[in-house]
Structure formats: C-alpha cells, structure tokens
C-alpha cells in the first residue's frame, strides 16, 4: 500500500501477529474454529505482506496477480462455505477486498509517482468497502465490551471468544487502514 513507513510497519506487525494467532487457533478442538482460523491466518499474513512499506521492498509485477489469484480462491471457498453458515459472508467480503486491492496495486503507478497520477482503485467500491469495514469494526468493538454477570469458563485460550473477536477486530482495523492508503 502507498503509505508512510512507520504506520506501514505497525500494520505489518498487527497483521502478522493476528495471522500467527490464527495459526495457533487451527489446533483448536472445536471444528468450526479450525475452519475459520485457516482463512483468517491467510488473510492476516496476506495483509502483512501487502503492507510492507514500498521503500523497503517493492514486489515484482507478478506479485499482485498472484495475490489476486490466491485471494480469489479464498473468496470462492468462503462463498462455498457461506451456503452452510452466513458468518462466512464476512470472509467473502474480506477476500474480495484483498482481490480488489491487489488488482488496484497491479495497475497503480509506482509509489514515487502516485501523487502525480492519483490514487488506485475505483472510488465508489473503495467507499463501499470502507463503510462495510468501518461498520464491522464498530460492531466488533461493541461485542468486546464486558457484559455484567459473565464469568470466565474453562476454555482453552485459543478458543476464547473474546480473543477471537479481538483478532477479527484487529484485522478489520487493518483492512480499513489499507483501504484508506489506496
């Protein structure tokens, strides 16, 4: 993404840590957790790789179509899984957003010339995605608020719902940051 280096590294760290946590969730004894965690790990690591500041590493031109293909496959998998559970629709939107950003990066000018030619992407689609992820972040943040009278149960730390929600919230925030820098 075309942004300053310091926030870019913070985004890389956030997304990589989220991806690593999702990999740990893949060892869960809860089958649904394992299924969702794989796609979320892919999303976290993909977002981390995409957020590396261009001053440090400028990926070769073939990288962006490869990202689009990988996340297009993830979107198809999420679409297939959405037949059974509507919660996979969010994964579909996230994977679609990654395909969109990869396609926009493939056709965008080099970061040094970005200010001369304008931003990448379709402004209407970028705006719709920004609204979706802003709403998702707000709803996810509210879900993290503690509810009176709820105690902790004997659940493995990788299966704790509040940690999973915080993980998804951080990826939503990361997606917002990446869309804003387009």
SEMINU-236445 format. One line per field, with one value per residue: x negated, y negated, z of N, C-alpha, C in turn; residue number from 1. Coordinates in Angstrom, 2 decimals, decimal comma. Layout:
N
nc1 = X / ...
nc2 = Y / ...
nc3 = Z / ...
cac1 = X / ...
cac2 = Y / ...
cac3 = Z / ...
cc1 = X / ...
cc2 = Y / ...
cc3 = Z / ...
seq = NUM / ...
***
This chain:
182
nc1 = -0,84 / -0,39 / -1,70 / -3,04 / -6,16 / -6,35 / -3,61 / -3,06 / -4,78 / -3,74 / -1,24 / -2,04 / -3,12 / -0,82 / 0,93 / -0,61 / -0,93 / 1,72 / 2,22 / 0,47 / 1,62 / 4,02 / 3,06 / 2,34 / 4,89 / 5,79 / 5,21 / 7,23 / 9,76 / 12,29 / 14,17 / 15,30 / 13,85 / 11,29 / 11,69 / 12,42 / 10,17 / 8,02 / 8,53 / 8,54 / 5,92 / 4,53 / 5,52 / 4,51 / 1,67 / 1,42 / 2,30 / 0,29 / -1,97 / -1,25 / -1,30 / -3,91 / -6,21 / -6,79 / -9,26 / -11,04 / -10,73 / -9,89 / -7,58 / -7,86 / -6,27 / -4,61 / -3,63 / -1,22 / 0,92 / 0,69 / 1,39 / 4,04 / 5,07 / 4,71 / 6,31 / 8,68 / 9,29 / 9,60 / 11,87 / 13,77 / 13,85 / 14,88 / 17,37 / 18,50 / 18,57 / 20,35 / 22,84 / 23,61 / 23,21 / 23,86 / 21,92 / 19,63 / 19,85 / 18,66 / 15,97 / 15,92 / 16,33 / 14,01 / 11,94 / 12,62 / 12,13 / 9,37 / 8,64 / 9,51 / 7,83 / 5,32 / 5,59 / 5,90 / 3,39 / 1,82 / 2,31 / 1,65 / -0,44 / -3,99 / -5,01 / -6,44 / -5,46 / -2,78 / -1,39 / -1,26 / 0,43 / 2,80 / 4,92 / 5,22 / 7,60 / 11,23 / 13,16 / 15,88 / 16,28 / 14,19 / 15,13 / 17,51 / 16,44 / 14,92 / 17,00 / 18,30 / 16,27 / 15,76 / 18,21 / 18,17 / 15,95 / 16,86 / 19,12 / 17,85 / 16,17 / 18,03 / 19,04 / 16,96 / 17,13 / 17,44 / 19,92 / 22,14 / 22,09 / 21,08 / 18,83 / 15,52 / 14,90 / 13,73 / 12,11 / 9,94 / 7,23 / 6,92 / 9,42 / 11,04 / 13,74 / 13,64 / 11,00 / 10,80 / 12,65 / 11,31 / 9,11 / 10,32 / 11,34 / 8,96 / 8,01 / 10,01 / 9,59 / 7,06 / 7,69 / 9,25 / 7,28 / 5,60 / 7,29 / 7,73 / 5,24 / 5,11
nc2 = 1,16 / -2,33 / -4,14 / -6,00 / -4,93 / -4,24 / -3,83 / -1,77 / 0,31 / 0,78 / 1,76 / 4,06 / 5,52 / 5,81 / 7,28 / 9,57 / 10,64 / 11,22 / 13,11 / 15,12 / 15,81 / 16,84 / 19,09 / 20,62 / 21,04 / 22,92 / 25,34 / 25,93 / 27,68 / 27,38 / 27,76 / 25,82 / 23,55 / 24,25 / 24,37 / 21,71 / 20,36 / 20,96 / 19,57 / 16,99 / 16,77 / 16,85 / 14,45 / 12,60 / 12,89 / 12,32 / 9,66 / 8,53 / 8,94 / 7,38 / 4,88 / 4,13 / 1,51 / -0,28 / -1,50 / 0,17 / 2,71 / 3,41 / 5,22 / 7,59 / 7,23 / 9,45 / 10,24 / 9,05 / 10,01 / 12,68 / 12,51 / 11,71 / 14,02 / 15,96 / 14,88 / 14,70 / 17,40 / 17,96 / 16,41 / 17,77 / 20,17 / 19,21 / 18,36 / 20,82 / 21,99 / 20,28 / 21,19 / 22,90 / 21,53 / 18,25 / 16,65 / 16,81 / 15,02 / 12,62 / 13,34 / 13,73 / 11,10 / 9,91 / 11,37 / 10,71 / 7,95 / 8,01 / 9,09 / 7,00 / 4,90 / 5,95 / 6,06 / 3,33 / 2,43 / 3,66 / 2,20 / -0,33 / -3,28 / -3,55 / -4,04 / -6,46 / -8,06 / -8,29 / -10,52 / -12,14 / -10,94 / -10,28 / -8,31 / -4,71 / -2,24 / -1,94 / -4,61 / -4,48 / -1,74 / -1,46 / -3,22 / -1,90 / 0,46 / -0,67 / -1,73 / 0,67 / 2,06 / 0,19 / 0,19 / 2,88 / 2,91 / 1,19 / 2,61 / 4,99 / 3,97 / 3,16 / 5,64 / 6,60 / 5,39 / 5,85 / 7,92 / 7,65 / 9,98 / 12,15 / 14,73 / 16,17 / 19,14 / 22,55 / 22,60 / 23,24 / 21,01 / 20,40 / 20,78 / 18,93 / 16,77 / 13,94 / 13,31 / 14,25 / 12,53 / 10,09 / 10,53 / 10,64 / 8,06 / 6,55 / 7,29 / 6,18 / 3,45 / 3,23 / 3,72 / 1,48 / -0,52 / 0,20 / -0,16 / -2,89 / -3,90 / -3,49
nc3 = 0,00 / -0,52 / 1,62 / 4,49 / 6,06 / 8,90 / 9,97 / 8,22 / 9,02 / 11,54 / 10,84 / 9,46 / 11,63 / 13,28 / 11,59 / 11,04 / 13,62 / 14,20 / 12,19 / 13,06 / 15,53 / 14,57 / 13,25 / 15,47 / 16,49 / 14,75 / 15,84 / 17,51 / 19,40 / 18,59 / 15,78 / 13,99 / 14,71 / 13,81 / 11,04 / 10,34 / 11,24 / 9,52 / 7,09 / 8,14 / 9,04 / 6,61 / 5,56 / 7,45 / 7,21 / 4,49 / 4,41 / 5,98 / 4,36 / 2,18 / 3,30 / 3,74 / 3,72 / 0,67 / 0,33 / 1,50 / 0,36 / -2,85 / -4,43 / -7,17 / -10,41 / -10,98 / -8,56 / -7,65 / -9,39 / -8,56 / -5,83 / -6,21 / -7,39 / -5,34 / -3,25 / -4,61 / -4,89 / -2,18 / -1,74 / -3,28 / -1,86 / 0,56 / -0,34 / -1,02 / 1,54 / 2,74 / 2,11 / 4,09 / 6,51 / 7,44 / 8,54 / 7,09 / 5,07 / 5,72 / 5,50 / 2,79 / 1,84 / 2,87 / 1,54 / -1,06 / -0,95 / -0,66 / -3,14 / -4,76 / -3,83 / -4,55 / -7,33 / -7,83 / -7,02 / -8,92 / -11,22 / -10,50 / -10,42 / -9,73 / -6,27 / -5,95 / -7,93 / -7,43 / -6,47 / -8,65 / -10,48 / -9,25 / -7,04 / -6,56 / -7,62 / -7,63 / -6,81 / -5,80 / -5,13 / -3,31 / -1,35 / -0,56 / 0,51 / 2,58 / 4,18 / 4,88 / 6,35 / 8,35 / 9,72 / 10,50 / 12,23 / 14,25 / 15,25 / 16,03 / 18,01 / 19,94 / 20,66 / 22,13 / 24,55 / 28,05 / 29,57 / 32,23 / 34,88 / 33,53 / 33,65 / 33,48 / 31,74 / 31,70 / 29,18 / 26,49 / 25,80 / 23,10 / 22,13 / 23,25 / 23,06 / 23,24 / 22,61 / 20,03 / 18,84 / 19,26 / 17,64 / 15,11 / 15,07 / 15,02 / 12,50 / 10,93 / 11,46 / 10,36 / 7,68 / 7,12 / 7,39 / 5,26 / 3,07 / 3,26 / 2,52 / -0,14
cac1 = 0,00 / -1,17 / -1,61 / -4,31 / -6,81 / -6,06 / -2,32 / -3,13 / -5,39 / -2,78 / -0,23 / -2,68 / -3,20 / 0,54 / 1,48 / -1,41 / -0,58 / 3,06 / 2,07 / -0,17 / 2,63 / 4,97 / 2,42 / 2,48 / 6,29 / 6,03 / 5,04 / 8,38 / 10,57 / 13,59 / 14,01 / 15,61 / 12,71 / 10,19 / 12,03 / 12,35 / 8,82 / 7,15 / 8,78 / 8,13 / 4,46 / 4,16 / 5,83 / 3,57 / 0,33 / 1,52 / 2,36 / -1,04 / -2,86 / -0,83 / -1,53 / -5,34 / -6,42 / -7,46 / -10,64 / -11,84 / -10,64 / -8,89 / -7,41 / -7,84 / -4,95 / -3,80 / -3,12 / 0,16 / 1,85 / 0,64 / 2,24 / 5,44 / 5,46 / 4,80 / 7,46 / 9,85 / 9,57 / 10,15 / 13,24 / 14,62 / 14,01 / 15,81 / 18,69 / 18,97 / 18,86 / 21,48 / 24,08 / 23,93 / 23,20 / 23,78 / 20,74 / 18,58 / 20,02 / 17,63 / 14,72 / 16,07 / 16,10 / 12,60 / 11,14 / 12,91 / 11,41 / 7,96 / 8,53 / 9,66 / 6,61 / 4,24 / 5,82 / 5,61 / 1,93 / 1,24 / 2,45 / 1,28 / -1,81 / -4,96 / -4,72 / -7,05 / -4,66 / -1,36 / -0,76 / -1,09 / 1,45 / 4,00 / 4,92 / 5,59 / 8,89 / 12,47 / 13,57 / 17,16 / 16,05 / 13,37 / 16,03 / 18,41 / 15,62 / 14,61 / 18,21 / 18,52 / 15,29 / 15,96 / 19,33 / 17,72 / 15,07 / 17,70 / 19,92 / 16,91 / 15,72 / 19,13 / 19,14 / 15,88 / 17,45 / 17,83 / 21,32 / 22,22 / 22,54 / 20,45 / 17,53 / 14,70 / 15,08 / 12,52 / 11,95 / 8,56 / 7,04 / 7,08 / 10,84 / 11,79 / 14,45 / 13,24 / 9,72 / 11,12 / 13,27 / 10,26 / 8,32 / 11,10 / 11,39 / 7,68 / 7,92 / 10,90 / 8,89 / 6,00 / 8,30 / 9,60 / 6,03 / 5,11 / 8,19 / 7,51 / 3,99 / 5,17
cac2 = 0,00 / -3,56 / -4,95 / -6,24 / -3,71 / -3,88 / -3,13 / -0,54 / 1,35 / 1,12 / 2,60 / 5,36 / 6,21 / 6,16 / 8,34 / 10,79 / 11,20 / 11,79 / 14,33 / 16,13 / 16,28 / 17,68 / 20,39 / 21,35 / 21,43 / 24,08 / 26,53 / 25,99 / 28,90 / 27,00 / 27,86 / 24,54 / 22,67 / 24,65 / 23,98 / 20,25 / 19,89 / 21,08 / 18,43 / 15,76 / 16,75 / 16,44 / 13,02 / 11,84 / 12,89 / 11,61 / 8,23 / 8,15 / 8,87 / 6,26 / 3,62 / 3,80 / 0,23 / -0,13 / -1,96 / 1,31 / 3,79 / 3,25 / 6,55 / 7,64 / 7,01 / 10,66 / 10,50 / 8,60 / 11,01 / 13,88 / 12,21 / 11,73 / 15,43 / 16,63 / 14,40 / 15,09 / 18,77 / 17,88 / 15,88 / 18,87 / 21,09 / 18,56 / 18,40 / 22,19 / 22,21 / 19,43 / 21,95 / 23,55 / 20,57 / 16,88 / 15,94 / 16,84 / 13,89 / 11,63 / 13,82 / 13,47 / 9,67 / 9,65 / 11,92 / 9,86 / 6,68 / 8,27 / 9,20 / 5,63 / 4,12 / 6,50 / 5,60 / 1,90 / 2,26 / 4,12 / 1,17 / -1,65 / -3,71 / -3,36 / -4,93 / -7,78 / -8,83 / -8,17 / -11,83 / -12,77 / -10,26 / -9,99 / -7,05 / -3,48 / -1,69 / -2,59 / -5,33 / -4,02 / -0,45 / -1,73 / -3,81 / -0,86 / 1,32 / -1,45 / -1,75 / 2,01 / 2,40 / -0,72 / 0,76 / 4,14 / 2,57 / 0,65 / 3,70 / 5,89 / 3,30 / 3,22 / 7,03 / 6,86 / 4,80 / 6,89 / 7,99 / 7,91 / 11,30 / 13,24 / 15,12 / 16,92 / 20,58 / 23,32 / 22,75 / 23,02 / 19,61 / 20,24 / 20,88 / 17,91 / 15,95 / 12,54 / 13,20 / 14,41 / 11,26 / 9,07 / 10,86 / 10,19 / 6,60 / 6,01 / 7,44 / 5,17 / 2,17 / 3,29 / 3,58 / 0,06 / -1,27 / 0,48 / -0,81 / -4,34 / -4,28 / -3,21
cac3 = 0,00 / -0,66 / 2,83 / 5,16 / 6,53 / 10,29 / 10,08 / 7,44 / 9,85 / 12,59 / 10,19 / 9,23 / 12,92 / 13,70 / 10,74 / 11,22 / 14,93 / 14,05 / 11,41 / 13,91 / 16,49 / 13,84 / 13,05 / 16,73 / 16,61 / 13,89 / 16,67 / 18,41 / 19,39 / 18,01 / 14,33 / 13,33 / 14,97 / 12,92 / 9,67 / 10,19 / 11,55 / 8,35 / 6,21 / 8,82 / 9,04 / 5,26 / 5,45 / 8,27 / 6,60 / 3,21 / 4,70 / 6,46 / 3,20 / 1,34 / 4,00 / 3,84 / 3,04 / -0,63 / 0,41 / 1,97 / -0,62 / -3,90 / -5,02 / -8,64 / -11,01 / -10,96 / -7,21 / -7,48 / -9,94 / -7,72 / -4,67 / -6,66 / -7,61 / -4,04 / -2,52 / -5,39 / -4,48 / -0,81 / -1,85 / -3,76 / -0,73 / 1,51 / -0,96 / -0,87 / 2,95 / 3,12 / 1,92 / 5,36 / 7,61 / 6,95 / 9,08 / 6,08 / 4,15 / 6,06 / 4,89 / 1,36 / 1,62 / 3,14 / 0,45 / -2,22 / -0,76 / -0,94 / -4,60 / -5,27 / -3,56 / -5,36 / -8,71 / -7,87 / -6,93 / -10,18 / -12,25 / -9,98 / -10,70 / -8,64 / -5,15 / -6,12 / -8,89 / -7,10 / -6,29 / -9,96 / -11,27 / -8,47 / -6,28 / -7,24 / -7,25 / -8,02 / -5,60 / -5,26 / -4,49 / -2,13 / -0,35 / -0,04 / 1,38 / 3,79 / 5,02 / 5,43 / 7,39 / 9,49 / 10,46 / 11,10 / 13,35 / 15,33 / 15,82 / 16,71 / 19,23 / 20,92 / 21,12 / 23,08 / 25,85 / 29,00 / 29,97 / 33,67 / 35,29 / 32,79 / 34,20 / 32,54 / 31,86 / 31,46 / 27,73 / 26,06 / 25,41 / 21,65 / 21,81 / 23,98 / 22,07 / 23,25 / 21,93 / 18,61 / 18,40 / 19,21 / 16,46 / 13,94 / 15,14 / 14,56 / 11,04 / 10,35 / 11,54 / 9,35 / 6,36 / 6,99 / 7,14 / 3,90 / 2,10 / 3,32 / 1,86 / -1,59
cc1 = -0,89 / -1,01 / -2,97 / -4,84 / -6,41 / -4,69 / -2,30 / -3,73 / -4,47 / -1,68 / -0,78 / -2,70 / -1,82 / 1,07 / 0,70 / -1,09 / 0,80 / 3,00 / 1,45 / 0,82 / 3,63 / 4,37 / 2,52 / 3,92 / 6,61 / 5,82 / 6,21 / 9,09 / 11,96 / 13,43 / 14,26 / 14,48 / 11,57 / 10,46 / 11,87 / 10,93 / 7,88 / 7,30 / 8,34 / 6,61 / 3,94 / 4,38 / 4,82 / 2,19 / 0,34 / 1,55 / 0,99 / -2,00 / -2,53 / -1,19 / -3,00 / -5,59 / -7,22 / -8,90 / -11,58 / -11,88 / -9,52 / -8,75 / -7,44 / -6,40 / -4,05 / -3,17 / -1,64 / 1,17 / 1,84 / 1,49 / 3,71 / 5,92 / 5,64 / 6,06 / 8,76 / 10,27 / 10,16 / 11,58 / 14,20 / 14,87 / 14,99 / 17,23 / 19,30 / 19,38 / 20,07 / 22,82 / 24,56 / 24,07 / 22,98 / 22,56 / 19,60 / 18,74 / 19,00 / 16,28 / 14,75 / 15,78 / 14,62 / 11,70 / 11,38 / 12,20 / 9,92 / 7,72 / 8,58 / 8,39 / 5,43 / 4,37 / 5,50 / 4,11 / 1,26 / 1,28 / 2,02 / -0,15 / -2,71 / -4,70 / -5,29 / -6,22 / -3,17 / -0,68 / -0,53 / 0,11 / 2,74 / 3,90 / 5,33 / 6,99 / 10,06 / 13,03 / 14,89 / 16,98 / 15,20 / 14,24 / 16,97 / 17,64 / 15,24 / 15,81 / 18,46 / 17,56 / 15,37 / 17,12 / 18,94 / 16,85 / 15,89 / 18,51 / 19,01 / 16,40 / 16,78 / 19,25 / 18,04 / 16,15 / 17,91 / 19,31 / 21,35 / 22,72 / 21,94 / 19,08 / 16,73 / 14,93 / 13,75 / 12,39 / 10,50 / 8,40 / 7,20 / 8,54 / 11,67 / 12,44 / 14,00 / 11,89 / 9,92 / 11,74 / 12,24 / 9,37 / 9,04 / 11,22 / 10,09 / 7,51 / 8,85 / 10,27 / 7,77 / 6,55 / 8,71 / 8,36 / 5,52 / 6,00 / 8,01 / 6,23 / 4,00 / 5,19
cc2 = -1,23 / -4,44 / -5,18 / -4,96 / -3,31 / -3,22 / -1,82 / 0,60 / 1,74 / 2,04 / 3,99 / 6,16 / 6,68 / 7,34 / 9,65 / 11,44 / 11,85 / 13,09 / 15,46 / 16,69 / 17,20 / 19,04 / 21,24 / 21,82 / 22,65 / 25,39 / 26,73 / 27,33 / 28,64 / 26,93 / 26,53 / 23,53 / 22,98 / 24,19 / 22,49 / 19,74 / 19,96 / 19,91 / 17,12 / 15,65 / 16,30 / 14,94 / 12,19 / 11,75 / 12,18 / 10,11 / 7,73 / 8,00 / 7,67 / 4,91 / 3,26 / 2,51 / 0,40 / -0,63 / -0,83 / 2,40 / 3,48 / 4,59 / 6,51 / 7,56 / 8,25 / 10,93 / 10,17 / 9,54 / 12,32 / 13,69 / 12,30 / 13,17 / 16,16 / 16,19 / 14,60 / 16,51 / 18,79 / 17,35 / 16,97 / 19,89 / 20,52 / 18,56 / 19,79 / 22,46 / 21,39 / 20,12 / 22,52 / 22,53 / 19,16 / 16,14 / 15,93 / 15,73 / 12,79 / 12,04 / 13,58 / 12,00 / 9,34 / 10,15 / 11,11 / 8,52 / 6,86 / 8,43 / 7,81 / 4,81 / 4,63 / 6,05 / 4,11 / 1,64 / 2,69 / 3,04 / -0,21 / -1,99 / -3,44 / -4,37 / -6,32 / -8,67 / -8,85 / -9,52 / -12,53 / -12,20 / -9,99 / -8,63 / -5,87 / -3,07 / -2,52 / -3,28 / -4,83 / -2,68 / -0,60 / -2,30 / -2,79 / 0,06 / 0,61 / -1,50 / -0,39 / 2,29 / 1,44 / -0,21 / 2,04 / 3,87 / 2,04 / 1,75 / 4,67 / 5,28 / 3,35 / 4,64 / 7,38 / 6,27 / 5,89 / 6,78 / 8,37 / 9,33 / 12,45 / 13,50 / 15,85 / 18,40 / 21,27 / 23,63 / 22,48 / 21,59 / 19,40 / 20,32 / 19,79 / 16,94 / 14,49 / 12,33 / 13,34 / 13,13 / 10,15 / 9,28 / 10,36 / 8,67 / 6,00 / 6,18 / 6,46 / 3,79 / 2,12 / 3,11 / 2,13 / -0,76 / -1,04 / -0,18 / -2,32 / -4,77 / -4,02 / -4,49
cc3 = 0,00 / 0,56 / 3,42 / 5,81 / 7,95 / 10,46 / 9,30 / 8,26 / 11,00 / 12,04 / 9,90 / 10,53 / 13,39 / 12,90 / 10,90 / 12,57 / 14,88 / 13,27 / 12,23 / 14,93 / 15,79 / 13,51 / 14,31 / 16,93 / 15,75 / 14,65 / 17,62 / 18,32 / 18,80 / 16,48 / 13,61 / 13,53 / 14,00 / 11,49 / 9,44 / 10,36 / 10,36 / 7,40 / 6,83 / 8,91 / 7,67 / 5,08 / 6,23 / 7,65 / 5,25 / 3,40 / 5,18 / 5,28 / 2,32 / 1,97 / 4,15 / 3,07 / 1,74 / -0,62 / 0,82 / 0,90 / -1,60 / -4,60 / -6,55 / -9,16 / -10,94 / -9,60 / -7,09 / -8,14 / -9,13 / -6,46 / -5,06 / -6,86 / -6,28 / -3,30 / -3,30 / -5,05 / -3,07 / -0,84 / -2,33 / -2,65 / 0,29 / 0,96 / -0,82 / 0,58 / 3,41 / 2,89 / 3,24 / 6,49 / 7,07 / 7,48 / 8,07 / 5,04 / 4,43 / 5,46 / 3,39 / 1,04 / 1,83 / 2,02 / -0,83 / -2,14 / -1,06 / -2,45 / -5,22 / -5,04 / -4,37 / -6,81 / -8,84 / -7,81 / -8,23 / -11,25 / -11,78 / -10,36 / -9,51 / -7,53 / -5,32 / -7,04 / -8,55 / -6,97 / -7,61 / -10,72 / -10,51 / -7,81 / -7,13 / -6,82 / -7,74 / -6,78 / -4,99 / -4,52 / -3,24 / -1,01 / 0,26 / 0,91 / 2,67 / 4,73 / 5,66 / 6,58 / 8,58 / 10,35 / 11,17 / 12,32 / 14,52 / 16,02 / 16,59 / 18,01 / 20,32 / 21,48 / 22,13 / 24,46 / 26,80 / 29,36 / 31,45 / 33,92 / 34,51 / 33,39 / 33,14 / 32,79 / 31,55 / 29,97 / 27,40 / 25,54 / 23,91 / 21,22 / 22,49 / 22,99 / 22,06 / 22,55 / 20,42 / 18,07 / 18,30 / 17,98 / 15,20 / 13,91 / 14,62 / 13,06 / 10,33 / 10,36 / 10,51 / 7,95 / 6,11 / 6,67 / 5,72 / 2,85 / 2,10 / 2,58 / 0,36 / -2,38
seq = 1 / 2 / 3 / 4 / 5 / 6 / 7 / 8 / 9 / 10 / 11 / 12 / 13 / 14 / 15 / 16 / 17 / 18 / 19 / 20 / 21 / 22 / 23 / 24 / 25 / 26 / 27 / 28 / 29 / 30 / 31 / 32 / 33 / 34 / 35 / 36 / 37 / 38 / 39 / 40 / 41 / 42 / 43 / 44 / 45 / 46 / 47 / 48 / 49 / 50 / 51 / 52 / 53 / 54 / 55 / 56 / 57 / 58 / 59 / 60 / 61 / 62 / 63 / 64 / 65 / 66 / 67 / 68 / 69 / 70 / 71 / 72 / 73 / 74 / 75 / 76 / 77 / 78 / 79 / 80 / 81 / 82 / 83 / 84 / 85 / 86 / 87 / 88 / 89 / 90 / 91 / 92 / 93 / 94 / 95 / 96 / 97 / 98 / 99 / 100 / 101 / 102 / 103 / 104 / 105 / 106 / 107 / 108 / 109 / 110 / 111 / 112 / 113 / 114 / 115 / 116 / 117 / 118 / 119 / 120 / 121 / 122 / 123 / 124 / 125 / 126 / 127 / 128 / 129 / 130 / 131 / 132 / 133 / 134 / 135 / 136 / 137 / 138 / 139 / 140 / 141 / 142 / 143 / 144 / 145 / 146 / 147 / 148 / 149 / 150 / 151 / 152 / 153 / 154 / 155 / 156 / 157 / 158 / 159 / 160 / 161 / 162 / 163 / 164 / 165 / 166 / 167 / 168 / 169 / 170 / 171 / 172 / 173 / 174 / 175 / 176 / 177 / 178 / 179 / 180 / 181 / 182
***
